[in-house]
Amino acid sequence: MGRTTLLRRILTLDTTFRSVYFAGTAAESGLPYAGLHQVVQAHRCSVPQLPAPQRDLLGHLLATGHHRPGDTALAVGAAALGLLGAAAARRPLLLAIDDAHLLDAPSMKVLLFVARRIVGEPIAMLLTAEHRCSAATSAIRPAVTGVPELRLGPLDPADARTLLQQSAPHPLRRYLAERLLAVAEGNPLALTELPLALTPGQCAGNLPLDDPLAPGERLRDAHLPTLARLPEIARAALLVPAAAGDGRSGDVQRALALLGYEPDALVPAEEHGILELRRGRLVFADRRLRLVAYHDACTSRRRAVHGALAQVLDGTAAARHLAAAHIAPSPAVAQAIEAAASAAAEADPDACAELYERAAGFADDDDDAARLLGLAAGCRQRAGAAEHVPVLLGKAMALAREPALRRELGVLQARQRGATGHPRIVHRVLRDAAGRLAGEPSRAAELLLEASDSAVRAADSRAALGSAWQAYRLTRLSGGDLAEAAAVHLAQVLALRGERAQAGELLLAQMAGEAAGTLVGRAEVLGRLEEYEAACVLLDRVLGEQPGTERRACAVRRAAALGCRAWIRLWTGDWHGARSDAMEVVECAERQVETALLAQGLVAVGWLEAAQGRVTECGAVLARAAGVARAHGLELVMGQVAVAEGLLALGAGKYEEAVAGYERAGALARSAGIEDPSVTPWAANLIEAYVRSGRIGEAVREHARFDAEMRRSGPSWALAVSARCRALLLEADGHGTPGAVEAAFHEALEWHARGAVVFERARTVFCHGQWLRRTGRSAEARDALEEALSAFGVLGAVPWEEAVRSELRAAGGRPARTACGQLTEQEGRIAALVAGGATNKETAAALFLSPKTVEFHLGNVYRKLGVRSRSELARTYDTVGGA
């Protein structure tokens, strides 16, 4: 709600007042006593009640605009106060004065004089004004002293967006709305005026916006008085920084010199607070003043200024001004702008897209214009502005005539649909587009790899395998980065389908290139082959890269590497590191609007919350992950969500709920052809849930299938959990001898020794300890249970830790209350100080350590105690008596 709306709303709140509304205007701000004339005109019926001297004084002022000899400001103010007092004698008076900053100065002084003296009178006065701290307005600021002031802040982002959409004459595309919101800065007048100047084509994104944006009439009238106070030369020179847009001071001065201005031409603008020097740049104190200063000048002057700026600047900035300095088609201008955009396309794809679009406007050939629009679309796609891409491609396809160019634009259209559509549809669109690229195997292979990736997201491994094989066949004889990428992607799909041997052979047959995407894919396959250290080495190479010029691409690659490392850390027992990686993935994916990465990061966090027994947090994270997955057709993620939900129920002893979750995950995995147990680890957990809930027959059938699959090509940890499930079944159905059960557990532990999956090994040791206790071997049971307790304590797997404690007490042991016993002496001292409220710096000083060392040990403390913050550490450490 802006000043005017708020003021008008107040006028309707109390009908006992007689309300009088008037407003200052820019057109009358130079007329002495024009504002007082509005007051007198509204209360002319009360003028006869004034004493004759006050009547004569007001009459002379309003007739001539000047004082008579002997009239003082005090006399004028007293006359106005008398007039309002007489008007209020019959009925309380509410005087509402809008845009008081546009009143003429003498009237403003009179009204403020009255405002300070109406205490005790049945008169209320409300004035609204625009607040600008500048020399131009400081003349009236001291006069406001003594009048209560309420300063309105900008609208909050949600309300600003709503007001903008309501004010726009036509539906606004999202990226256009964001630009308008940035300029308006929450100002209601700007939010209502800026969209009114846009054409239907601009609102739809078919035509570019003016830069700077054109102000509406009311916005222009509100700011012109500020500019009118400047000397004529300063006001004319102000067009240069207005066109430059937060330009470097030296560049602005050079442009001014080219145009013939003196070096001090802008000094009055700085003195009036219109311009400010911030970090070497000349910026407008109020961004809306820039719009008015620019569009108040004629077109020919604006083009001349842009031409001067194009001469003193370089790169993309010079290209933008070169485009603004010309209006007619010109191949030379188009080539110059294209060259500047091409040179910086990787550094700032969004800015370069705008330049390519401007260059298209200067092309004198339709095919050339279409080509430039296609380049602009590609840059917008890389910048994450997918909403703008179909508009650009539609314009390009309407212009293109050359068959090769139309094929290229068709590829871009397919990719654009790939960024926004359902993965199953995207797979088909990209595969069909690849089929139309006969004679271009490299381009076809690129599309097929993207199609395969979409099929994986849709949990259709068969379709993914077909596209991956086709891409591999098209590139395997050519060599190079694309061939390696195709081989690695095919290995990923084969591993997903449980073909671990073939996946490993493909990796060994390829040279280890340096492309970041290929390194992440290779690391993912190595992780599924249980080569965790080798996988982390590759990921560290990606994560250790210096930030490149492709800012968004670098961020997405980093998030993909972090997501892969999060799952490896999760499997290998570094849950603190896994949580940190997964949270960074979520943050990056939110910034870059990468829904697949966002869902994967959320699933990893949700799995950790489930394993650590945080019911509320787990539910919230998984609900969000499921929402993202449903909205974007990520069926693979839906299966992973079901696995995490089943783990939460299994840890809480809710076995029927666990069965339901794992059965959903199993149905999806079977239909998708996903046999890698590390992707959706549901089968072994479903078998255990069946056993715990007494459904032995179903457990036996499921175990027979699972064991056969794992013996064919399963990883060592999966073979271990299969042996664990066999031991549980042998005990549960009563037909297994103690020796057979013992042999199954020993087999499981032997398989675990070959791998590094910490959580699953701890679960096997726990089950073994339970069986040992039930068979009367209490001493051996205590050893096994204490080992499991230690492992669960380090992981922070609270539900499993509590279950072990219960078993350990039943076996005659005395379990430590927490994992505090697992802290080293140094970690214990650090935990005690931090739990007591010390900062890392204070802790380091107290223990004669460096803050970095404290930070390292504190990370281990968090991991071992299963906490995530200092406050949680303080509660946990105090509760267990560690302090």
N, C-alpha and C positions, 0 to 999 in steps of 0.2 A: 504494500500500500504506500503510495507516494504522498507528498505534502498536500497536494490539491485534493486528492480523494479523502485523505484523513480529515482535512478541514471541512469538506462538504458533509462528511459523515457526522462530524461533531454538531453541525448546524441542525441536524434532525433529531438530536438526542433529547432536547428539552424544549417543549412548545411554550413554556411560560415566558421565555425570552422573545423579544423582538430581534430577529436576526437580520443583519445587514452585511452583505458580501460585496467586496470589490477587489480588484487586482491591479497590480502595477504592470505596465507594459513597456516594452523597449521603445516603442514609438514616442511615448510621452515622458521618458525618463529625463529628457533635457528641458522640459517645460516647467519653470518654477511654479510650485503650488498646484500642479495638475492633480496630484493625489489628494490634496486638501479640498480641491473643488469637488471631487467625488463624495467626500464626507459631507460637505455642506449641502450638496445637491440631494443626498439621501435624507437629510434632516432639515430641509428648507422650511417645513411647517413650524419648526421650533425657532427659526431665526428671529421672528418678531418679539419673542420673549426675552431676547438678550438686551442688555443696556445699550443705549444709542452709540457710545464710543466703540463697543465691540462689534456692533452691526456695521458701522461705517468702516472699521478697520478691515473686517473680512471682505466687505464689498469692494474696497479699493484694491486689496491684494488679489482677489480673483479677477478683477477687471484688468489690472495692469501687470500683475506678476511681480510688483516691486513694493517695498515699504514706503510709507510717507515719511517725511522728516519727523523725527521724534518717536516713531513706532519702534518698539524693541521686540526681540524674539520672545521675551517673557510675555509681552502683551499679546502677541499672536497665539502663543500656547494657551494663555488664560482664556482667550476668546473661544478657541476650539474646545477647551475643557468645559466652558460654560454652555456651549451649544449642545454637547453630548449630555451634560447634566440635565439640561432642560428636556431633552428628548427622553431621557431615562426616568424622568419624574412620573410619567404616566405608566410606563411599563419597563421592566428591566431590559437592558440593551446588551446584545452580543455583537460586537464589531469584529468581523472576520476579514483580514487583509491578506490576500494571497500574493506571492511573489513580491514581497516588500523590497527585495534588493533591486527591483526595477523601478521603484518609486523615485521621483525627483528628490534631491537631497533636502531642500527646505521642508517639503511635506513630511519626509521621514523624521526630521528633527522635531517637528510639531507633534507627530503621533507618539514618539517616544517620550516627549515631555508629558503628554496626557497619560500615557501608560504608567508613569511613575506616580501619578497623583489620583488614581481612581480607587485607591484603597478606601473602603467605607462607602463608596458610591455603588448603586445597582448597575454597574457597568462592567462587562468583561471584554477584553480585547485579545484577539489571537492574531499573530502575524506569522507568516511563513516566509522563509528566505533561503536562498541557496548559500551554503557556507563555502567561502573561498578565502583562505588565508593568503592575501596578497596585498601589496601596497595600494592597489586600486580600491580595495574594499576596507582597508584599515582606517580610512577616514571616518567611517560610520561605526566602527567597532567600539571605540570608547563610549560613544553615545548609548550603546546598548546596555552599559553597566547598570545594574539595579533592576533589570527586567528578567524574570525567571526564563530559563532557556531549556528546551528539550531538543536534543540533537538526534535526528533520525539516522540510523546506519543503513547500509545497503540491504536489499532483500537477500534472504538466504537463497542458496542455489536452486532449491526445489521450487520456491515461489517465483524466483526470477524466470526459470524455465517455463513455468505455467503461464505467467504474464506474457512472455514473449510469444508463445504459441497462440494465445488468445488474441494478441494484437496483430499477428501476421495476416495479411489479406489472403494468403494462399498457404497450403501446408509447406512447412520448411523441412528440408532434409537435415539429418542430425548434425553433420559436420558444418553446415551453414549456421545452424542454431548455436553451435559451440563458438563460432567466430563472433557472432553478434553478442553473445553473453560475455565474451572476454572484453569487448569494447565497452559495453554498457556498465560493467562492474557493479551490477545490482541497482543501478539508478532507474527508478520506475519510468521517468520521462523518456530516457534513452531506450528503454525496453519497448515502450509503446510507439516511439517515433521511428527508430531505425528500420524496422521491417516494412513500414509504410512506403518507403522509397524504393522497395524492391519490385521488380517486374515478375510476372508469373514464371518466365523462363529462368530468372535468377533463383527464385524460391525452389524451383524444381531441380536446380543444378545444371540446367542446359546452357546457361550463360554465366560468365564469370562475374564476381562481385567487383564493385569499384574498390580501389585501394588508394586512399582510405575510403571508408563507407560514406555515403551521402547522408547528411543529417536531415531530419524532417523539419518542417517549417517552425514548429514550436521549439524544437531543440536549437535551431539556428537563432530564433528571436531571443531565446534565453541567454545565449552566449555572445551575441554580437555587441551588446553594450560594453562588455569587458574589452573586446578588441577595439571598439570605437575610441577608447581612452588613449590609445597609442598614437604617437605621431604618424603621419602618413607614410614616411619612409620606413619606419619600423614595422608598420602593419603590412606594407608590401613585401619587405624582406622576410617576414614571418612565413611566407609561402615556401621558402626553401627548407627550413626544418620540418614544416608540415608535410612536404613531399618526401623528405628523406626518412621520416618516421624513426625517431630515436637514433639518429645518425651520429657518427663520431664528430666531435666539435671541429676538428681540423678539416674534415671533408666538407662540412657545412660552410666553413669560412672560405675554402677554396672555390666552392660553387658560387658563393656570394661575390667573390672577387671576379669570377668569370662573367657574372651578370652585371658588374659595374657598381656594386654596393661598397660602401666604406666598411672597414673592419668592425666599427662599433655600431653597425646598423641595428643589431639585435639587443643592444644594452637596455633600451627602454622596456622591451618585453621581459627581460630578466628582472628588472627593477619592479615591474608590476606583478611579478610572481607567475607570469604566464609560462615562461621557460625556466627550466632548472638544469644545472650541469651535474649529472650523476655519473661518476666513474668515467669521465671523459666523453660522455654523450649528452647531447642537447635533447631533453625530453620535455614534453608538455606536462605541466603539473596536473592538468585535467585532460584526460585523453579525448574528451568530447570537444574541447577547444580546437584540437588538431583538425577534426572533421570540418568544423565551421571555417577555420582559417584557410583550409585547402579549397573547399567548394565555394567560398566567397569570391575567389579569383576567377577570371575568365579563362576559357579553355586555351587560348593562345598563350597566355602567361604561364599556365600550368605546364604546357608542352615545352616551353622554353626552359623552365626550371628543371624538368626531367632531363632535357638534353644536356644541361650543364652538369647535373649529377652523374649522368652516364659517362661524362668525360673524366670526372675526378675519381670515380669508383672503379672497381674491377669485379670479375667473377659474376656470380648470380645477381648481386645487387646492381651492377652496371647493366646487366641484361634486362632486369625489370624496368629500369628507368628508360632504357633504349626503347622498349616496347611501348611505354607510356608516352614517349616523345613522338611517336608516329601513329598514323591512323590508316593510311592507304596500304594495300598489299605491296610487299617488297621482298623478293627472294633474298636479297642481301641481308635485310634485317632478320628474316626468318633463320637464315644460316648462322648469323652471329648469335642469336638467342639460343638456337639448338646447340651450338658449340659450347656455350657457357653451361647449359644444362647438362650436356653429356659429360663435361669435365668434373662436375660435382654430383653426378647422379647417385653415387653410392653414399656420399657424405650426408645428403639431406634429400631423400627421395620425394618428400612432400613438396618442398620448394621447387625442385626440378620438374615435378609434374605440372606445377603452375606455369613454369617457363615453357615447357613443351606445348602446353595448351595455348599459351599466348603466341608461340611461334607458328602454330597451325593457323592462327588468324591472319598471318602475313603471307602465307603460302599462296602462290597463284595457280597451283595445280591441285586438283581434288585428291589424287592419290598421295601426293606429298603431305597434304593436310591430314589425310586419314592415317598415314604412317606416324606423323607427329602425335596425333591423338592417341594412337596405340601405345606409343612410348610413354605418354602421360598416364595412360591407364595402368601400364606396368609399374610405373613409379608409385602410383596411388596404392596399388595392390601391395607392394613391398612396404609402404609406409603404414599399412593397416587401415587405410581409409577405403574399405571395400564398398561402402555405400556410393561412392563417387564413380567407381569403375564401370558399372553397367551403363551409366549415362554417357561416359566418354566413348565406350565401345560402340554403343548404338549410333552415336554421331559418326564415328569412324566407318562403320559398316555401311552407312547411308552414302558416304562419299567414295569408298573404295571401289575400283573397277578392276584392277590387276588381279588375276587369279592367285598368284603367290601371296600377295598382300592380304587378300581375303582369307586364305588359309591361316596365315599368321594371326590375323584378328580372331579367327575362329578358335585357335588354340588359347588365346587370351580369354575369350568368353568362356571356354570350358574351364579354365583355371579359376575364373571368377566365380562360376557356379560351384566349383570345388571348395572355395573358401566359405561359402554360405549355405550350401545345400545339405540334404541328408546324405550320409556317407554312401549308402547303397546307390542312390541316384548319381552321386558324384562319380563313383567307380564306373558306372555305365557311360556317363558323358565323357569322361577322360579317355576311357578305352576306345569309344567310338571316334573321338577326335584323333587319337593315335592311329587308328585304322585309315584315316583319310590322308595321312602324311607319307604316302608311298614315295620312296626315293629319299626320304629324310630319316634314316634309322636313329640317329642320335636324338632328334626332337621327339620322335615317336617313343623312344625308350624313356625319356624324361617323363612324358605323360603317363606311360604305363607304370612307372615306379610310383608316381603320385596316386594313380588309380589303385594300385596294390595297397598302398598305405591307407587309403579310404576304406577298402574292403576289410582290412584288419580292424579298423575302428568300428566297423559295423559288425564285427565278429563273424565274418564270412571268410574263413581261411582258405576255402577251396577256390573262391574267386581271386583272392589275394595271390595264391600260388600260381594260378594260370597267368595272371598279368606279370608277376615277377619272373616266371620262366620265359615269357615272351621277351621281356626287356633284356634278360640275360642272353638270350640267343641273338638278339639284335646287336649286342655290344661286345660279346666275348672275344671276337677276333680283332676288334679295333684297339683294345687296350686303353690306357688312360684312366682318368678319375671317374668318368661315367661308367666304364666297364667294371671298375672296382666297386662303385656304389651299387650297381646292379647285382653283382655277385654277393655282396654283403647283405643287401636287402633280401635276396633269395634265401640266404642262410638264415636270416631272421624268421622268415615265414616257415622254412623247413623246421627250425627249432620249435616254433610255435605249435606245429603239428606233430611234434614228438620225434621228428627225424633228426636226432642229434648227431649221428654218425655222418650223414650227408652234409649237415651244416658245418661240422668241424672240417670235413674234407674241402669244402668250398673256401673256408677261411685260409686253410693252409696253402691252397693253390693260388692265392692272390698276394700281391705285394702289399705291404702295409703303407698305404698312402697317408698324406697329411691333411686331407680334407676333413673338416670338423664333423660334418654330418656322418661321413663314413666311419670316423673313429668312434663316434657314439654308437652306431649300429654294430660295429665289430665288438665293442665292449659289452653291448647287450647280449650278443650271442655267446661271448666268453663267459658271461655271468651265468647263462643257462647251461653252459658246459662245466660249471663249477670252477672255472679258472678266475676266481675272484680277484686275486692280486694283479694278474695281467690286465683284467678289465679296468681296475682302478688306476693303473698306470696310464692307460689310454685316456681315461676320463680326466685325469689330472693334467694331461697335456692340453686338453680342450679348455679346462677351467683355468689353466695358468696362462692362457694367451692374453696379450695386451689388448685392450679394447680397440677394435678396428674401426674402419670408416663406416661399415654397414651397421649402424647403431641398432636398429630393430633386429636385423638378422643375427647380430652377435648376441643380443639378449635372448632370442629364441633358442639359439644353439646352446647357450649356457644353461638355460632352463631345461633343455632336453638332457644335457649331460648330468645336471644335478638330479633330475628325476631318475635316471638310470642308476646313479650312485646311491640315491636314497634307498632303492630296493635292495641293492647289494649290501648296504650297511644294515638294513633291516634283517636280512637273512643271516648275516655274519655276526650279529649281536651288538652292533654299535647303534643302539636305538636313539641315543642323544644326537649323534651325527645325522642319522636318518631323518629325525624330526626337523632338524635345522635345514637340511637340504630340501625336504618336502615343503616346508613353509616358504622358503625362498622361491621354489617353483611356483607356488600359488600366487605369491606377490608379483612375480614377473609375468605370469600368465594373465593376471588381472590387468596389469598395465598394458600389455601388448594385445589383449583380447584374443588369446590363444585358448580356445575352449577345450581342446583335447588335452593339452598340457595342464590346464586348470583342473580338469576332472581327475587326471592321473595323480596330481599332487594332493588333491583332497582325499582320494582313496588311500594313498599312503599314510596320510595323517590319521584318517579314520581307522585304518588297520591298527596303528600304534595305540590309538585311544582304546580300541576294543581289547587289545592284548593287555593293556595296563589297567583295564577295568573302569575307565572313566565313562560312565554310562551316558550322562547328559551331553558331555562334549562329543562323544562318539556319535550319538544320535543326530546332533546338529550338523556335524561335518558330513556324515554319510547322506543325510537328507539333501544337503546342498549338492554333493557330488551326484546323487541320483537325479536331482532336478536339472543339472547341466547335461547329464548323459541323456535324459529323456528328450530335452529340448533340441539336442543336436544328433540324435540317433546313434549314440556311442554305446552299442550293445555290449561290447567287451567290458566297459566300465560297469555296466549294470551287473554283470556276473561277479566282478570284483567287489562291488558293494554288498552283494548277497553273501560272499565269503566272509567279509568283515563282520556282517551282522551275525552270521553263524558262529564266528569265533567269540564274539561278545556273549552270546547265549551259552556257548559251551563252557566258557570260563565261569559263568554265573551258575552253572548247574541246571540250566533250563534246556534240557536235552531235546524235547519235542520242538522247541523254537529253533534250536540248532539244526535239527533234521530238516525243518522247512526251508531254512536259508540255504543249506548245502544242496538240497534237492533242486532248488531253483538254479543255483549256480551250475550243478551238474547237467541239468537239461539244456542250458544254454551252451555249455562247453561241448556237449555231444553234438548238438545241432550245428555248431560252428566248426567242428572238426579240430578243436583245440585239445591237444593231448599233453602239452608241457605242463607238469604239475606246479611249476613255480609261477605260472601266469594266473591261474585260478586254483589255488590249493584246496580243493573241496573234497576229494574222494576219501583220503585217509581220515579226515575229520568227520565225514559223514559216517564212515564205518564205526568210529569210536562213539559217535552220538547214537547210532543204532544199538550198539552194545550196551551203553549206559541206560538206554530207555527200554531194554529188554527185547528188542526186535532182532533176535539172533539170526533168523533165517534170511532176512534182508541184508544183514551185515555180512553173512557168509557169501551170498551171491555177489555183493558189491566188491568184497575182498578178492574173490576169484578173478573177477575182471581186472581190477586194479593191479593185482600182483602180476598177472600175465603181461599187462602193458608195460609195467615198470621193469620186469625182467628182460623184456625185449629191448628197451632203449632208455630206461629211466635213469636219473641221476642217483648218486649214492645216498643222498639224504632221503629220497623217495623210497628207495629199496629198504632203508632203515625203518621208515615209518610203516612200510608194508609188513616188515617182520614184527614190529611192535603190535600192529593190529592182529597179526596171526597169534601172538602170545595172548592178547586179550580175548580173542575168540576161543582159543584152546581152553582157557580157564573158564570162560563164561558158559560154554555148552557142556562142560563137565566131562568131556571125552578125552581131553588132553592130559597126559601124565605130567607130574612135576618136572620130569626131565625134559619133556618136549617143550614145556613153557619156558624153562630155563634156557634151553637151546635157542628158542626164538628170540628171547631178550638178548642173549649174547650175540646172536647174529645181527640184531639191530644195532647194538653198540659197536660192533666191528665195522658195520657200514658207516656209522656216524664218525668213526675215527678217520675215515678217508675224506670226509668233508668238513665244512666249517659252519654248519647251520646250527647256531647256538640254542635257539628257542626249542626247536624240535628235539635236539639231544636232551635238553633238560626235561622235556615232557616224557621222553623214553625212560630216563633215569627215575623220574617220579613214579611212573607206572610200575617199573621194576621194584622200587622200594615198597609200593603198596602191596604187590604180590608177595614179596619177602615177608612183610609183616603178617599178612593173612596166613602164610604157611608156617608161622611161628619162628622165623629166623630174625628175631628182633635186632640183634647187634648188626647184622648185615643190612637190615632195613634202615637202621639209623644212619649208617654210613652213606647209603644211597640217597636217603631223604635229605640229609644235610648237604650233600653235593647239589641236589636239585634246588634246595632252598637258597644256597649261595648264588646259583646261576639266575634264578628268578629274581632274587633281590637286586643283583647288578642291573638286570634289565628293567626293573621296576614293574614287573608283571604281577601286580598286587593280587588279583584273584587266584592265580596259580600259587603264589607265595603263601597265601592264607590256607589254601587246601593242603599244601605240604606241611605247614605248621600243625594242622589238625592231625595229619597222619603221624607226624613225628611225636606228638604228645601221646598218641595211642600206642606208639612203639616204645614208650618209656623214655623218650628224649626230652630235653629242655631247650627248645629252640630260642635263639636270640630273638628279641622282639622286632628288630629291623635289620636292615643291611648296614647299619652304622658300624657293626663289627667288621665289615669288609673294607672300611676306609683305612688307608695307611695313616701312620702317625701324623705326617705332614698334612694330609687331607683332613684329618680330624681337627687339627688346630685351626686350619683355615675355615672349616665349616662352623666351628664354634664362634669364631670372631664375626663371620658374615651373618650367622643366625642372630648374633647379638646386635646387629645393626651397623657394623663397620663397612665402610666402602672398600673397594679393591685397593685403593691407594693407601688407606689407613691400615688395612690388613698387611699389605706389603711392608709398610714401615715398621709395624709391630713385630713382624717375623724376619726382618732384614732380607726380604725377597724383592724381586722386581714385580711390578703390576702384571706383566705378561705371564710370569710364573704363577702368580695367584690366579689369573684368568684360566690358565691351563688346568691347574688342580681343581678349581671350582667347577669346570666342565665335567671332570671325572666324578666329583661329589654329586652333581645333579644327576648324572647317569646312574650312579650306584644307588642313590636314594629314590630315583624315579620322580624327581621334582623338576619344575621348569622355571621357577622364579625365586627371588630372594625371600619374598614373603612366604612362599610355600615351604622353602627350606627352613625358615624360622619356626613355622608351625610344626613341621615334621620333626625337626631336631629337638625342639622343646618337648614334644609329646613323648618321644622315646627316651628322654632322659640323657641325650647325648651331650648337652651343654654342661 
